[in-house]
Each structure stands twice: as structure tokens, then as C-alpha cells.
């Protein structure tokens, strides 16, 4: 999968429904590193760098 892995964090107290659920998508991981990737690059290179990160906007919208 080009997007990577999805992470699920589930905490239960032994009941039918979980106490806490956190989901971290691969697109969110890819977009979260953009400040580090874009340090010191030229403005025209930003388009190419962002195009190389495969992300889905609906996946990172929280």
C-alpha cells in the first residue's frame, strides 16, 4: 500500500464499548512531516515535494 499503515489505539475497561479509540492514518503521518521536508528548499520545489507525498485530504481532515 503506498499510503503506509493505519494505527489504531484501543483502550477497554472490559465493557462492550471501548473507553478510548485513537486512529492515526498514513496520510496524516505523511503530511505531518512537511515542515521538516520544506526547510531550506526553493519555492518552485515545494510543488514537487508535495506531489511526491501521496495523501488524501479527506483522510487528514479532523
N, C-alpha and C positions, 0 to 999 in steps of 0.2 A: 504494500500500500504506500503510495507516495506521500501521504499525509502523516504517516507515522502511527503512533499508538494513542488510544484514548485511555486516560487514567480515571479509575473510579475509586473513591474512598467512602466506605460504608461503615457506620458505627451502629450497633444494635444493643439494646438493653434486654434482649430476649423476648421482645413483644413482636406482634405481627408486622408492624411498620418500623422502618429504621429510624433511629434517633437523629442521625446526621448523614447526609449524602452530599459529596462534592464530586463534580465531574470536570476534568481538565482535558480539553480537546487538543488534538495535534495542531490544528490551525492556530489556536491560542498560543501554543509554545512557539510556533514559527514567527508569529507577529511580535511576541514579547521580546525577541532578541534584536528587533530592528534598530533601537537606539545604539546598541553596540556595533551593529553592522555598518551603520551610516556615519560613524565617526571618521572625519578626515577625508571623505570622498567628495568628488565634484558633483555638482547638482545634476548634470546630464546622466551621471552614473546611477543616480537614485532610482530612475525608472527601470533600468536593467536589473538592479538588485531586487527591487520589489517584485518584478515579474518572475524572478527566479524562485521566490518563496511562493510555494503553492499553498494558498489559503482560501477559505471560503468565508465571506463576510458574515453570513448568517450563522456560522459556527462560532465566531468570536464575539458576536453581539450578546451582551449580557443584560 
